Structures are given as structure tokens and as C-alpha cells.
Amino acid sequence: MIDINADIISYKSLGNIEIGRDVEFYADELYENFDVEESTWEKPSSSNKVGYELKYLYCLNNGTITISTN
């Protein structure tokens, strides 16, 4: 269960959201319990390739928690 008041555990979780877990795991709960703003942005590629990676942002309750994923 997502809890924006839960402790931050370095390299593990924020608000009971596990770092590295697919955002789809939390999708139902996100949209049922929070005001979610979605957006996308292009980040320069971190590989040796020229180009950009498309990133997705999910901001909960006006930025209380922001999730970034690819």
C-alpha cells in the first residue's frame, strides 16, 4: 500500500513504493487514491548511441511524490 508518510529507505523505497518495481504494479492504487499528473520527456541517451530516451513522469498530489520511469 502506498503511504506518502512512510519512511524513505535508501536504495529501497519511498512512500512504500519499491525502487525498481514496474510502475504498472502500482497503477490501480495510484489512480484510485491519488491525483496523478502524467507527462513525458526526452533525456539524452546514456549509452554511446546518439539520441534520446523517452521517460515517463507520474506526479502524485501536486508533486508530493514523483516517479520517473522508461
N, C-alpha and C positions, 0 to 999 in steps of 0.2 A: 504494500500500500504506500503510495506517495504521501509524504508528510513534509511540507516545506519548513517545518520547525525541527525536523530531525537533525541530528549531528552530522557534520561533514566528516567523513572518514577518508583521509588522504589516500589517493590511488584506488579507492574502492567505491564510494558512493557520496551522493549529495541529495538530501531530501528523500532518502531511501530509494533513489534511482541509481542502479548499479552502472558504473562506468564500463563501457564496452558491450553492454547488452543492447540488442536490437530495439530501437525505439518502438517498433510495432508491438513489442511485448507490453508496453505501457499505453498504447493508443486508446483503448476503450476508456480506461481510467482518466487519462488526460482530458479527453473531450467531454466526459461526464461531469468532472469535478472542477475543472479549471477553465478560465478564459484563455484560449490558445490563439496566438497570432503566429501564422506561418509565413516564412519568406525564404528566398534562396539567394545565394551569392556565389560568385566565382572567385576561387582562390588560385593564385599561381601554382602550377603543378610543383610538387615537392620532389618529383623524380627528375631524371635527366631529360625527360621529354619536354618539348616546348608546348605550352598550352595551359589550360586551366582545369581545375577540378570543381565540379558543381557541389556546393554544400547546402544543406537544408537547416534552417533555424526554426526552433519551436520556442516561443517565449510564453511563459506561464504567468498569468496575473500581472500584466504590465512589466515583465522583466524580472520578477522575483526570482525565477529560475529560467535560464536559457540553455537549451540543448542544441548542440551543433552536431550534425552527422553528414555522412556522404552516402 
